[in-house]
Amino acid sequence: MKTPLASPTEALAQQPVVKPQSATKAVPWMLGWLTLMVVMAVAGRQATRELNVFQIMEVRSLIGLLLLSPLIWTAGGWRAMRTARPFLHLARNMVHYLAQYAWLLALTMIPLAQLVALEFTMPIWTLLLAAAFLAEPLHRWKVAAVALGVAGVFLIVRPADAGVSPGQLIALASAVGFAVSVTLVKLATQTEDATKIMFWMLIIQSMLGLLPALSVWHWPSVAVWGWLVVIAFCGTFSHYCMARAMRHAQATVIVPMDFLRVPLTALAGWAIYAERIDLLMVLGTGLILAGNLLNLRRLPNK
């Protein structure tokens, strides 16, 4: 028998106890995020060969809601998804929807490694946003981790060699949007669990994308349906992993760990699409790994 649904006032009074921060507990969830995001990048490129980005995003949200249903039921059913922070969810998902659209669009225009590398200007914005709005401290190791990671990204991308393309600008815009989204997710985890955050993401984004998707709709082939299911699974549970990681560590710890997605995606691009990997790519990856090691360094309690 389900317990009666609490009023908004009672819900706020029954907020989850904030657990001690632990990078060790966050690492497994971030590994899940990294794996799913790399797979989704490959699936997204395959699907965009046939379908419009709006249609991919809509199908992804609808299938994702179906995939999330077991977790919703375990959490107490649909009634347990009620939130006292609807405007936070709405703001976060409007920003994330636009950032996701930009990311998928850029995926059709530039190489995988370059797309993800440009996305990793995001930690610069996240660092500043988390410090400004979440009062997270900027320890010197966090700053050093971001600096090394960004230096590695520039070695991989080398924008000075061929100028900045429209695809790169779109990827950069998506990075800013994702930084805002990550900051709002961290804010949401103070009172909401990962399942509820994912539920509202899928509901709101499916509503936002319905009309744009219908305007460009055509029935996908059997093969593309398979890629859409992969996108939905990875898109849904990658964000679940991120939300769980955010409950265990600060945003300025989590985001630099995500730098590992650059070399992983570069490897996928090389293996699947024969995208080039050279010495500067390897050096950039080394800097990214060094930044992550610094970021995971234990800091003395003050």
N, C-alpha and C positions, 0 to 999 in steps of 0.2 A: 504494500500500500504506500503510495507516494505521500510525502508530507505536504501540508498546505503551503501554497506559495506565499512567501513573505511580502509585505508591502515594501515600497522603495526605501522608506525610513528604516524598517527592520533589516532590509538587505544590506544597507550601508553599515548598520550597527553590527552585522554578522560578517564583516569583511574577513577574508582569510588572513591568518597570522603570517606576517612577512618572515620568510625563512632566512637563515644566515646565508650570505653570499658565498658561493663556492664555484670556482672555475673548474675544479675537477668534476663536479656533477654536471656542469654545463657542457663539457667536452663531448660526451656521447651524443647528446642532442644536436650539437653543431656538426658532428660527423654525419648524422642523418640528414641534416639540412644540406650539407655540401654534396652528398651523393645524389640526392633527389634533384637538386638544382642543376647539376651537370647533365643528368639524364633528361631533364625537362628542356634544356637548351637544344639538345639533339632532336628530341621529339618536336619541339616548336619549329625548328628549321624544316623538318620533314612536312609538317602539317601546313606551313605557310606556302608551300609550293602549290597547293591546291585551293586553300581557303583564305578568305579575308580575316584579318586579325580580330575584328569585332566578333565574328562568328566563332572563332576559336575560343575567345575569352568567355563568351556566353555558354558554350557547351561545357567548357572546363568548370564553370561555376555550378552548373546544374548537375553534372556528373559528380563533382566534388561533394555536393550536398548529400547525394545518395551514399557516397563512400563514407561520409562522416556520420551517417545515421547510427551505426553501432555505438560510437563514442557518445553521441547525444543520448541514446537510450541508457547507457551505463551511468551517465551523469545525472539521470533523473527524468529524462524525457524532454519533450518540447517545452513544457511549462518551466523547466529548470533553466531554460535559455533566456528567460526574462532578464533584462538589464536595467540598472538605474543610471546608466551612462550612455544613452542612445546617441547623443550628439557627438560624443567622443568617437564612437564606432562609425558614425556617418562621416565625420571629418576625415578620419583615418582612411576609410575605404574609398572616398572620393579621390583623395590624393593617390592612394595605391593603385586605383583603377587606371588613372591617367599615366602613372609611372610604368605600370605593366604594359599598357598599350604602346608606349614609346619604346619599351624594351623589346617587345615582339616585333615592332616595326623595324627597329634598328637591326634585329636579327636577320632580316631579309636583305640588308644593305652592306654589312661589313662582316669580316671573319669572326668566328666565335671567340677566339682569344682576345681580339681587339675589343669586341663588345663588352666582355666581362671585365677586361682591364680598365676600360673607361668607366664602367660602373663603379669601380673602386676608388673613384674620387669621393664616393659616398661617405667613407669614414671621416673625412675632413668635416663634412657638414654634420654628421651624426655626433662627432666629438663636441662640436660647438653647441649644437642643439641640446645634447644631454647635459652639458655643463650649465647652459643658460636656463633650461626649463626643469631639469630633474635634479639639479644641484649635485651632480656627480663630480667628485674631485678629479683634477687633471694631474695625476702623478707623472713624474718625469719619464717613467718607463712606458706609460701609455702614449705619451707624446712621441717618444722615440720609436715605438712600435708603428705608429701611424706614419711617421716620417720615413722609416725604412720601407714600409709597404708602398707608399706613394712613389718613392724613388724606384722601387722595383717595377711598378706599373709603367712609369715613364720609359724605362729601359725596354720594356716589352712593346709598348705602343709606338714610341718614337714619332710623335706628331710633327716634328720639324722636318722629317724626311720628305713628306708628300703633302704637307698642308693639312687642314682640317676639313673633312668631308661632311655633307649633310647627315649621313648616318652617324658620324661621330658626335655631332652636335645633339642629335636626338638621343643618343646613348647617354650623353652628359646630362641632358634634361631629366632622363629617367633616374639617374643617380641622385639628383637633388630630391626628386619625389620620393624615392625609396628611403632617403635619409629622414625625411619628415615622417614617413610611415613607421620606420623602426622606432623613432623617438616616441610616437604615439602608442605603439604596441607596448613599449616599456612602461608608459604611463598607465595603460589599461591593465597590465599584469599586477598592479598594486591591489586591484579589487576583483579582477575577472580571471577565470582559469582559461587554459589554452583552448578547450573545446568551445567555450562560449565566444571567445575571440574569433575562432575559425567560423563558427556558425554565422555570426553577424557579417563577417567578410563575404561569405558565399551568398547570403541573402541579399545584402545591399548591392554587391557587384552584379548579381544576376538581374536585379531590377534596373540598375544603371545601364546595363548593356543590352537589355531586351530589344528596344526599338532600333538601335544601330545594327544589331545582329539580324533582325528581320528584314531590314532594308537591303542587305547584301546576301541574304540566305540562298544557298543552293545545297542540295543533298550531298553529303560527303560520300566518297567511295569507301568500300569495305576496308581497304588498307589504311585510309586516313582515319576511319573510326577507331582503329587500333591505336594510332598515334594520339588521338584525342583522349582516349582513356588513360594513356600513359601521362599526358599533360595534366589531366584532372587529378590523378593519383599523386603525382609528384608535386603539383601546385598546392594541393590541399594539405598533404602531410609534411611537406617542407616547412610550411608556415606553422603547422602544429609543433614541429621540432624547434623552430625558432622561438615560439612563444614559451615553450617549456624551458629552453636555455635561458631566456630572459628572466625567468623566475629564480634562477640560480646564480646569475652574475649580472653585473652592470653592463649597460649598452656599450660603454667604452672598452669593456673586456671582450664582449661577444663579437663586435663588428670587425676588429682587426683579425680575429681568428678566421673570419670569412675570406681573408686574403688568399687562403689556400685554394679557393675556387678558381683563381686565375691560372695557376699551373695545371690544375686538373682539367679545366676546360680546354686549355691549349693542347694538352695531351689527347683529349677526345677529338679536337679539330684535326690534329695530325693523323690520328689513327683512322678516322672515318672519312674526312674530306681532304686529306693530304695537304693540310695547311702547314706552312713552313715553321720549323722551330730552329733557331740559330743560337749562337753563343750569347748574344745579348738577352735572348729569351731565358736562357739558363741562368745567367747572372741576375736578371730581374727576379726569377723564382727564388734564388738564394737569398736575396734581400728580403723578400716576402716571408720566407721561412724564419729568417733571423728576427724579423719584427714580431712574428708570432711567439717565438721563444721568449723574447723580452716581455711581451704582454702577459705571458703566463707566469712570469717571475713573481714569487711571493713577496709582498710588501710588508714591512713591519707595521704593527698596529700603533697608531698615534692617538 
